[in-house]
Structure formats: structure tokens, C-alpha cells
Amino acid sequence: MEFDQALQTFIMESRELLEAMEESLLGLESSPDDPDSPDNRDAIGAIFRSAHTIKGSGGLFGLDGIVAFTHVVENVLDRVRGGEVPVDGDLVALLLSCRDHIGMLVEQIAVDAAAQPDKETEATGIMLLNQLKAYQAGAKGTAPAVTGARVQSQAPVITTLPSGGTVESDNWHISLRFSHDVLRNGMDPLAFIRYLDNMGKIVHVVTLPDAMPLVPDMDPESCYLGFEIDFHGDNVGKATIEGVFEFVRDDCTLRILPPHSRIEEYIQLINELSEDKIRLGDLLVNSGSLTRKELDEALCLQALSAESCREKSPTQDICQLGEILVKQGMVQPELVDAALGKQKVAKENKVQESKLIRIQADKLDQLINLVGEMVIAGAATSLLAQRTRDPALHEATSTLSRLVEEIRDSALQLRMVQIGETFSRFNRVVRDVSKEIGKEIGLSIGGAETELDKSVVEKIGDPLMHLVRNSMDHGIEKAEIRRQRGKPAKGTVHLNAYHESGSIVVEVGDDGGGLNRDRILAKALEKGLVTANQTLSDQDVYGLIFEAGFSTAEAVTNLSGRGVGMDVVRRNIEALRGTVEIDSREGAGATVRIRLPLTLAIIDGFLLGVGSASYVVPLDMVMECIELDDAERQETRESNYINLRGTVLPFIRLRDQFRELGKAGRRENIVVVQYAGQKAGLVVDELMGEFQTVIKPLGKLFGNLKGVSGSTILGSGEVALILDVPALIQRAVSKEAQLLAYGL
């Protein structure tokens, strides 16, 4: 059981890493001409870390296929990171394909951990590995050899003293001070220096006699010399150099500073280290810029410093480890600053991680369902309290209702996610499709921070995919046509989201040619969708493209032209209790606007009574309520609109709409509702106030019921229908428009 949970965690983390990898690759592709820019270096590092983490985690679970393939990708990325392989469009395209292949392997593991890749996946992997071989030529990390001529041309630069400093040459700098007793202990200092020369090339040596006493005080068995050495060695690390002096380590003071060119490498290694260990010394040791012996020595000095400070003054500050390391010349200040920065970021991330917890979606759905049942039970309790007329019980139930409402809001907030993550996935879609159809197209994203229910996000992905591809294929013109129209050659697809009247609006637009009204109308006449004598608004005409089998494309492509898809888009949106509309300007582009409810679970509703039936409308759509007097009631029976403060307000009688046969009330009220900028009135018998509404879906038998989007259970146990306000408003507005058209 624990293994299965760990594997699921690996799969979820791999998906996140692959998304981050794709985002970084797309960012790298947009500016490959400047590989040394900070943004590009960060992107390359992020791509490498994603591949490295997936490979390492996959090895823990014995996923050899993922490990073997990702290892090759990692090798290529390592050469890219080292500047050995240039970044171009072909490499980015290959790495994107490799990212997709790794994703396919992960998804196959998600379905069946023991399953082997199918033949098609294996063939794809072999093809990609063959392409990666072209970027693996040469020994990885091999530096150019240092020739004698180069050594002679170099100025003998010794810029590092025991007090520390930076190395400005491309050589290691070794500061070596032997103890006076090294000769008595049977050690030959020159032997160690000669052995060092065998590992590479000693470029320059300065012998320092600063510790020499006066001649009368000299001891022939003592060593008084020190050495400052410039050393060049290929593929030699700090620990390797320190190992040369292993046998004499207790009889010398050794300080090793890396070449100037290695400082950036160490900083990069520090930034790429895991955040499991965030102590300063561990970061420097693990990056290779500090050896374990140097760290132990520095810690001893820190302990002695702390003891000395406490003896002198209890309030005196104790020297920090970083200060000691720099003063002793063990590491450069830049490396200490990088490690401190990494330490700070790691601590902040750990604090942030402690605030987050992963939870399975089905458990969250179960919680929402239980909260819904609690809301219904709370409504029943409140109803019983009202009937008993017990003030104490009524007060207790009021408190309970308030707490239930807070729990409801908190539980629903758990399912709210930002739509930006869904939008960002279309960067890859736009990139691939634009190459496929031979157009230069970019993506613009707005409102990425807008939140909506996770269940809505999951179901809106396919409709958005079709709309984006449709905009690219049909909407945006080819480059030559755009230039003729005075537009930039590169087209743009826009994705935007925002909140409006308790709903979320998602827009998919483009700066292309827009919809051709005449062509759409002619095609609709040809298919018999409309008649020649019909009067249609622009919205009505544009809405025809959502009819099944409708297409104005002159040729069928891989993307569109068969008339399949837009009807599915509308059907999927309506299944989410949403609506879709189109705003278009010929020659300037088109925008498809989708309006969706924020949540599909629990809403604040307004309860209405009509005869013996009860209905609910979303509270966010209610603008105001108007009571009709006798004269107005008589007047409204002869028309379908009223004068609301100088404006015409069409309305619908719910009694007539749903053929309610119950006894009419003594008074009538009009509930003014609004949706997508349009207003209409609902004539009802009774206003029953606010009501926490748990949305229950209608059965298949009532799936085509007009004007109703769902149902809920009242505190009394009775069922109330949730009204489809957008459909009712559209019905009222259309009916009024027809009456005005015929002069009635």
C-alpha cells in the first residue's frame, strides 16, 4: 500500500516536472539567440533539473525504461548547460519530443506499473535516442589541453594570499605553508609538489621565505618556506588536489581556491543542490567548493571563537561560519553569498511546503458531498426551529446555519484553482499547430489568476482546445494576406478569463479576419438551417456555426473543415450550465466568449414560490424584486413586458412556462434577473428569501427540459427546480423581439 502511494506521488510530481520542462523549453525557443542571458541559463538549468529528478526518482522504483531514456536526455542537457552544444530550434524541437516520450512512459506506468511499453512507444524511443546521439559526440566535459606555448604566454599571476581573495586566472591557486617539524617527521615538501605536477601542470610557483628567522636562530632540521602555486589540471577537483597532501595534512596549512572560471560552475551546482540539507557547510561541501576537512577546520575555529567571545563578553557576537571560511581563504566570498542565498530560498520553500498538503480528488469530492448533505440537514433543522417558536432553539439553529455556511465556503474554496495552469498548456499547442499549418502565431494570456471550480477546469480543456485550433486554422490569415491588410505578419491568439455576475467568463480570441456573415448565412440557407425570409441578428448568424455538420471551410485539413467539433463545444459548455457566444468584426478578428458557473456543487440561491411548486435562481443573478399592484397585474396580463424606470423589461410568467396548476397567490412579484448584460423578469407568486442550494443533476429523463438546469432538496424534504436563467432570459428577449418585429 505504501509503495503504491509513493508511486502515485512519483507520477504526480513527474507530471508537474514535465509541465515545467515544457514551459522552460518553449521559453528557450522564443529567444535562442542569447544562450548566455540569465533567463536562458535559468531555463536550461530548470530543464536539466526536471530530467535529473525524474531519472533519480524513477530509479527508486526500478523504472529502467524511464531511467535509461532520461539518462541520455540528461547527458545532452549537461552538454548544453556546459556550452558544448548550441541551442537552436531543432534541438528544442527534439527535447520537446523527448519530453512527450517521457510523459508517455509515465502515463503507461500510471495505468499499469508492471506493463512494458508498447511497440509504437518503443519505436518512438529508439528514434529519439538515435537523434540524441548527434548531440553526444565527444567526451563529455572535456576541456581543451593546455599547451606549453599557452603556459609561456600567461603572466605569472599570484593574487591569493592566506587572507583570501579571488583568482583572476584560469588556474587553481594553492597556498601552502609547511610546519617547522615536517622534515623531522620524515616528509619531503618538494616530493608533494612534484607529485602535484604529475596530475596536471604547475604553471607558476613562488617560494615565500617570510617565516625565515635570523641566521643565528636557524635550525637546519626545520622547514621555514611557504609556497604559492598556480596549477592547471583537466577534470581535477578540489578534493583531488587536497588528496595530494593527505599524508602531510597535519603538518601544513593548505588553502585551495578554484579558477575564476569555476566560480560560476560552483554557484550553479549550489543552486541545483537538493533542499534536503540547507546548512551552509553542507551546501559548500556538496557543491565541491569546500572539502570536508576544510569544513571541520572552520567549525573548530568557530567553536574556539565562540568560547573566546563568551569569556570576553557574553553579549559579543560570535563569528559566522561564512566569515571564517572567507578569512581563512578556503572559499571565495561569491560562493558563500550563493550558498547563503540558496539557504534562504530553501528555508522559504520549506515554510511554504509546510503550508501545503496533497489530497486525492475523490476524497475532496466526498467532503463536498458531505457538506452538501449537512446544508440540507441544516435547512431542515432551521425549519423545525421556526415551527416550534422556541427562541433558544431558533438562536442555536441560526448559529448552526452560520457555521454551516462558513464550512461550505471553506470546502468549496479547496476546489478552486487558477485557470492559468490550463491556459499555459496552450503554449505548446500554439507552437506545434503554427508549425504544422505554416503560420507564425503567438499566444497572449490574460486573467491567469482567475479561480474556478476544479471540476469545471477539467471539463473545459477540450472545448478550449478546439476553439484555439479553430482560431489558428480559420481565423488567422497567412502572413502575406496580413501584410496586405496592414497587420503584423505574426498573428496572435488571445486567452482571457474574468469574473462577472457570479460567473466566470473565458474568452478565446484572435486578430485574424473575423467571421464572414454573408458566407455563414449562405451556407445556412444551403443546408436548410434558416429560411430566406427570416430576420436574424449578427449573434443569431454567428451562432449557426455551432450547428452540427456546419462548416464554411473551402478545404478539409487535419485540423478542421469537416463540420465536426463546434457543435460538441456548445454541447459540452451547456452540460456545464454555461453559454457560448461570438463577437466578431470582419477583418479585425473574432472572440468566442464562454460563460460558466463558478462551481457545480453548492450555490447561494433565491427561493421562489409559484402555486404549490418552488424554484431557485442563483442569488448572484438577482438584481431586484418588484411587487405588482392590482392595476399592474391587469396590465401585465395583456403584454409580456413592463416599463421599469423608463426601460422595457421583458418577463416570463413561470406559472405559464411550467404549466403550474396550483392555486395562484393573492399577489404577484417580478424578480429581475441579469445574465451577460441582458435583463428579464420572472413573475412569481411568492418570494421565499435566500437559500443555500445543493445542486443535484437532473436524470436522463429530464435532460432536455427547457428552462431548468438542476434540482435541489429543501429543508422540508421537497424537491425544488433550479432555473436555467440564461435560457429563460433568451426566451423572454427573443419573444419580445418577435413581437416588436411584427408590430404587436
N, C-alpha and C positions, 0 to 999 in steps of 0.2 A: 504493500500500500504506500509506504514512504517512498519507494523507488518510483512508483507511478506519479506521485505528486511532484517529486523532483524533476522527472522527465517533462511533465506538463509545464513546470516553471521554465525549464530549458527552452521548450518550444515557444512559450510566450516571449521570453527575453530575446530569442533568436529573431522572431518576427519584428520586434522593436529595433533590434540592431540592423536588420536588413532594410527597414524603412529609413533609418538614419543613414545607412550606407548609400542608398539610392538618392536621398536628398543631397548628400555631400558630392556624389558623382555628378548630379545634374548641375550643382553649383560650380563644380570644377569645369564642366563642359562649357559653361557660359563665359568663362574667362581663362582659357588655357594658355593665352599668350604671355601671362605673367606668373610662371610657376613659383617664383620666389616671393610673391606677395604674402603677407601674413595670413590672409583669408585662404589662399590656396594651400599654404603649408598646413594650416589647421584642418582643411578639408582632407588632404592626403593622410594626415595623422589620424583623423576620425575614421576614415575608410579602413586603414590598416588595423586600428584597434578593434573595429567591428569584426573583421575577418579573424583576427587573432583570438578574440574572446569566443567566437563561435567554434573555432577549431579546438581551443582548450576545453571548453565545456562539453563539446561532442566527444572528446577523448575520454572524459569521465564516465560516459555511458556506453563506451565501446562502439560508437557510431563511426566505424572505419571509413565508410564511403564519404561521409561529410568531412572527416579529418583529412583524408588523403587529397581530396579535391581542394579544400580550403587552404591546405599547406602550400600547394603550388601557387594559388592566388596570392597568398601571403608573401611568398618569395618574390613575385613580380612587384607587389606593392612595396616591399622592402627596397628593391632597386629603384623604384620611382621615388621613394622617400629619400634615398641617398643621392638623387640627382643623376643616376646612371641611365635611367630610361626617361625620355622626354614625354610630357603629357600632350596628347593630341586627340582629335575626335575619334580616331579608330580605336585607340586604347580605352577611352571612356566607354565607347560602344561595347567593346569586348568585356570590360569589367561589369557593365550593366547586365550583359548576358550571363556572366558568371554569377552575379548576384541573384538573378532569376533562377538559375540552376540550383544554387544553394537553397533558395526558398522552396523549390520543388522537392528537394531531398528532405527538407524539414517537414513539409506538409505530408509527405508519404510516411514519415515517422509518426506524425500526429494521428494518421489513420490506423497504422499498424506498425508498432515499434519493431516487430520481428520481420517485417516484409522487406524483400530485396527490391531495388529499383527496377522498373520495367525496362524493356528493350529500348524503347524510344528515349527514356531518360538516360540510359547508359550511353546510347549513341550520341546524345547531345553533350554529355560529359566528356567523351573521348574527343569529339570535335573541338570543344573549347580548350581542352588540355593541349591539343596539337597547336592551336593558335597561341596559347600562352608560351609555348616553347620558344617562339620567336623573340620573346622578351626576356628569356632566361640565359641568353648566350653570355659566356664569360664567367669567370669566378666571381661569386657574389662578394661584394665588399673589398675587392682587391684594389689597393691604392697603387699609383704609379711608382716604380722603383726610383730611389734617389741615387742619381749618378754622381761620380766623382767631380765632374765639371760643376754640377749644381752646388756641391759642398764648397768648392773653391770660390764660387761666386757669391756665396752667402756671407754676409757680415757676421763676425762672431759676436752675437748679441747675448749678453748675460744681464737680464733685467730683474731677476728674482733673488732677493736676499732672504735670510731666515725670517725676517719680519713680515714677509708675504709680498704680494703684488701680482701683476698679471704678466703672462707670457705673450709677447707680441710676435714671436716667430712660429714656424710650423714644427717645432721640435719640443720634445719633453724637456723639462728643466729639473735637474736633480741637485738638491743642495745636501751635501754630505759632510758631516763632522764626526770623525772618529774620536773615541775616548783615549785618554792618555795610556791606558793599560791594554790596548788592543794588541800590541806586539807581544807583551808579556803573556797574553792568553793564547799565543800561537797563531794569530791571524795575520795575514799579509794584506793590507789595504789595497795595494795595486792589483792583486790577483782578482779581487771582486770587480775592479774597474775593467780589467782585461776581459773577464767573463761577460760583462755587460756589453762590451764591444762586439762579442760574437753573436749577440741577439739582434744586432742592428748596426748602427753606425754612430760612433761618438763624433759629433760634428765639431765640438769645441770643449776644451777643459781649461779652467782657471784654477791654479793652486793658490790657496789663501794661507799665508803664514801668520795671520793676525794673532794666533794663540801662542806664537813662539816666545819663550821667555828670554831674558838676557843670557849671554853665553855662559857666564859662571853658573847660572841656575839650570842649565840644560841637563837632561837625563838621556843618555844615548838609547835607553830601552823604552823611552816614551814616544808617543806619536803626537805631534803638535799641528799637523797640517789638516786643512779642510779643502774641499773640492766643490766647485760649481761646474756642473756638466750639462752641456746641450746634447741631447741624444735623440736620434731619429730611428724609429723601428716600425715596420709594417705589421699591422694586426697585433700590436703589443699593447696590453692594458696596464693599468696602474698596479694591479695586484701582481702581475708577472714581473714588473720591474722591482717591486718590493721583495719578491721571492729571491732575486739575485743576492740580496743581502740578508737572507734568512739566518745564516749561521753567525752573523756578526751584528744581528739586530740589537742585542743587549749592550753592545759596545760602540754604538754610534747613534747619532741623531740624523734621521733621514726625512727629508721633505721632498715630495714629488708633485710637481704641477704639470698638468697636461698641456699640449699645444693649444694655441689660440683657436685653431680650427675645431678642436674637440670640445670646446666650451659649449657651443650651440648643441652639439650632439648630446652632451651630458644633460643639458637643460631639457632637451626633447625627451630623453629617457626618463628624467624625473617626472615630467608631465604625463608620461604614458604609464607610470607605475600604478599598480593596484592601490586602491584606497583602504585596503585592509590594515596596513601599517602606516601610520601617519606621523611617527616620531621623526624628528629632524635627522638624527643619526642614521636611522634605518633607510630613509629616503636617499641619503647620500651614498651609503654603502651599497644599496641595491642598484643604484644607477652606475656604480663603478668609479665614481669620482672620489671616493674615500674608501680606504681599506678598513677592515675590522680592527687591525692593530692600531691604526691611527685613531679610530673612534675610541678604543679602550684607553689610549693615552690621553686623549682630550677629556674623557669622562673623569679620569683620575685627577687631571689638572683642575677640572671644575669642582671636584669634591674637595681638593686642597684649598682652592679659592674660597669655597663656601665656609670651610672651617675657619680659615683666616679672617674672613669677614665677620663671622659671628663673635670671634674673640675680640676684634677691634670695636665693633659696634653692631648690636643686634638689628638695628634698622638699616644698615648699609646694604645696598643692592648686591646680589650675587651675580657674578659674570655669567652671561648666557653662553650656551654651547657654541652657537654660531660665531660669537665674538672670539672665543678661544680658538676655534678652527681657523679663522682668518688671521688672527695674531700669530699663530704658530706656523703659518704658511702651508697648512695642509690642503686647503681648498681656496678657490677664488671667491671673492665676495658675491659675484654674479650667481654662482652655484648655490650659495647659502640663501640668497634672495629668492631664487627659483624654488628651492625646497620649502622655504617659509611660505611662499605663495601657494604651492601645492598643498601644504599642510592646512592652510586657511580654507582653501576650496574644499578639501576632503572633510574638514570638520563641519563646514556649512552643509555639504551634501548629506553627511550622516545625520545632522539635525533635521534636514528636510525629509530624509528617508524614514526617520523615526515617526514622522507625522503621517506617513502613507502606509497603507496595508492593501495587499491584493485580496480580492474576494471573487469567488466564482459568480458568473452572471445568474445562474439558476437560483443560487441562494438569495441574491438580491431580488429577483423576481418573486420568490416565495415571501420575502419580507414585505414587498409592496402589496401582495395579495392579502397577507395577514393584516396589514394596516387598513386595507380596504374593508375587510370584514369588521375590523374594530370601528371604523367610521360608521358602518351600517348599524352595529350594535349600540354605538353611542347615540345615534339618532333615535333608536327605539327606546333607550333609557330616558332621553330628554322628553319624548312623547309621553311616557308613563309618568314622569315627574310633573308635567303640565296637567295631566288628568287628576292626579292626587291633590294638587294645590297645596302641597306641603312646602312652605318657604325654605326650610333647611335642606330638604331633598332637592328642591329646584336650584338652590345655590350650589350644592355639591355637583349636580349634573352640569351646571354651567362651567364650573371649574374643570370638570372632566372633558367637556367638549372643547374647551380652550387648549387643554393639554393634547388631546387627540389631534387637533388641528396643527399644533406645533410639531407633533411626531410625524404627521402626514407630510408637512412641508419639508422636514429634515430628511425623511425617507425618499421623497421624490428628488431632492437635491442630490442624493447619492447617484442617481441615474443620469444626472445632467452632465453632458460632455461638450467640449468645444467642437464646433464644426470645422475648425481649421485643420485638424488631422485628416478629415475626409477630403477637404479641398486640396491639401498638399499632395495627395496621391495622384492628382491630375497633372502635376508637373511632368511625370513620366509619360502619361497618356498623350499630352500635347506634343511632347518631344518626339515620340515614336510615330504618331499619326502624321505630323507635319513632314517628317522624312518620307513616310510612305506615299503621301499624295503630292510631294514635291512643292510644298508651300512653306514659307518662313513665317512661323506663327509663335507668338509668346503667350504666356498666361499671366493674368493680373488677378490677385486675390484681395478681397476686402471683407471686413467683418469676421475674420477668422476666430475672434474671441467669443462670438455669439454662441450661447449654450442652448441645447435642446435635449430631449429625452434620447437616451442611448438606443432604445428600440426604434425610434424614428430615424436616427442616423444610419443604422444598419440597413433599413429598408429603402433609403433614398439613394443609395450608392448607384444602383443600376439605372434608374431614371436619369440621374445626373450624367452618368457615363454616356448614355445615348444622346442626350442633349448637347454635350460638349463635342462629341464626334460629329454630330449633325451640323453644328455651327462651323466646324472646321471644313467639312466637306462641301456643304451647300452655301453657308453664309459668307465666308471669307473668300474674296476673289483671288485670282492668280496675280503675281507681282506686276506683270505688265498692265493688267487692267487697273490695278490700284494706282499705278503711276499716272495712267491716263486720267484718272478721276481726281488727281491731286492728293492722293493719300500716300503715306509711307509704304514702302514695299513689304514691310513686315506687318502682318495682321495681329490682332490681339483678341483673345477670348477672356471674358471677364466672369469671375465667380464672386458673388457678394451675398451676404446674409445680414439680416437685422430683425429686430422685434417690432411688431406693430399690432396694437389692439389685442393683446393676449395670444398672438400667433407669431410664428417665425416665417419670414419671407426669404426665400432663396432665389437668387437671380442668376441666370446663365445668359450672358450677352456676348455680342461680338461687334466689331466695327466694319463689318462686311457690307454686302449690297442690300441687305434687308429682304423682306418678303415682297414678291410681286403680286399685288392684289388681283390684277386682271387675269394673270395666269392661273392663280388658285381658283378664282371664280369660274373660269372657262373649264378647268379640269373637273370642278364640282358639277357643272352643268352636264358635261360629257358623261360622268358617272351616275347622273340622276340623283345626286345628293341634294340639290336645290332646283327650283323651277325658275324660269326666266322672269316671271312677274313678281318674284319675292324681293322685298326690300331688306337688305342686310347691312348692318353696320360693319365698320372695319374689324371690330372684335369678333363678330359673327363669321366673317370671311376667314380671318386668320385661324379661328377655331376649327375650321374644316380640315386643317392638316392633321388633326388628331383622330380623324375618322379612319377606320380600318381599311387598309389597302390603298390609302390616298398617297400619291407622290407626284411631284412635278418635275422630278429629275429626268433629264433627257437620256441619260445612260446609267446603267446599273454598275456600281463599283463594289469593292469589297466592304465598303463602309455603309452604303445606303443606296437608295434608288428602287427598292422593292416594295415600298409602302408598308413595311413591317417595322414596328417599333414605336412610333409616336402614339398610336392607339394604346399600346402597352404602357407607355409613360403615363398617359392620363388615367388609365385603369389603376395603376399602382398608386398614383397620387390620391385618387379618390378613395382607395382602400384604406389610406391613412387619414381619412376625413379631411383631405385637403382639396385645393382647387388649383388650376393652372390657367394662366392667361398669357397673351403675347402682345408686346408693344413693339411696333416696327415702323421704321422710316426708310422708305426706298432709297437706296444709295448710301445710307448712313449707318445701317446695322439694325439688329433686332435683339430683343430681350425677352426671354421666357421667364415669367415670374410665377414661382410656386409658393403657395401659402399653406402652412401646415400648423396643426396644433402643437403647443409646446410639449404636451405629454399625452399619452394614450391610456393613462391609468386613472387618476383622480383629479377632478377639477372643482373649482368653486362654481356652483350653478345658481340659477334663479328659478324658483319653482312656481309654475303657473297652473291654475285650475280652469278646466273647460268642461262644464257639466260634471259627470262623475269621474272624469279622467284627469290625470296630472301629467304635466310636461315640464321639461327642464331645458333652459337655454344657458350657454356659458355666460357667466357673470361679466366677463371682460367685453362681451359684445353688446351688453345692455347699456343704452345711453340715458334713457329716462322713461318714466311711466306717466300716462295721462289718463285721467278718469273722464269718461264721456257722460254728459248730462242727457236728459231725455231728448232735447232738440237735436243734439249732435248724434245721438243714437239713431234717430229717424233719418237724419241726413246721410249718415254713412251707409244705411241700408240701400240707398239708391245710387251709390257710387263706390269706387274702390280706392279713394284717396281722400285726404283731408288737407286743409290749409294749416300747416304748422309754422306759425310765426312768419308768414309770408312765403313759405316754400311748400311745394307739393310733396306730400308724403304718401306714397302708395302703401296699401296694407293688405293683409290676408286675414280672413276670419278662420281661426283654427277649427271652429265648430263645423264650418263648411268643408274645410280642407280634409279633415279626418272623419267627416260624416258622424259627428258626435250626436247621439240621440238623447242624451241625458237632459235633465231639466235645466233651462237657461237661468242664469243668475239674475238678481234684481238690478245689477249694474254691470256695465262693461268697461274695460280698460284697454288702452293701447300701449303695448310695450314697444318702444322704439329701439330697434337693433341696428347695428352697423357692421359691415364687413367689406374690406377692400375699398373703402371710400364711398360705398353706397349705403343708403339708409332705407329702411322699410318698417312698417308697423305690424304687430301681431295682436289681433283683437282677441281678448280672453275674458273669462267671467271673473276670475279671482287672482289676486296677487298674494302668493303664499310665502314670499321672502327668500332669503339666501339659503342655500342647501349644499352641503358637501356631497359631491356626486361621484360615486364609484362607477366608472364606465364599464358596462357589460356589453360584449358584442352581440349583435342580433344573429339568430340562427340562419341557416341557408334558406329556409322557407321565406324569410322576410328580407333577404338580401337585396331585392330590387324595390323595396318600399320607398317611395319618394317622400322627401321631407324629413326623414328620420335617420339618424346616424348611429344610434345605440340605445341602450336602456340602462336603468339603474333601479335599485331597490330602496324603497322608503322605509322610515322607521316603523311604519305600520305593517310592513311586510308586503305591501302592494308594489306593483311594477309601474314605473313612470318612464315614458319615452323621452329620449334626448333628441331635441330638434336639430335638423341639419339647417342651420341658419343661412349659410351661403346659398343653398338650393332654394330656400323659401324667399330670400331677397331677390334672387334672379327671377323667380317665378312672378313675384309681385311687380318688379320693374318691367319685365317683358310684357306682362298683361297690360300694364299702364301704357307702354309704348305702342302696343297694338291698338288700344282704344284711341290714343291720340292720332295714330296714322289713319284710322277710319273716320276721324272727326266725331267720335262718340263722347 
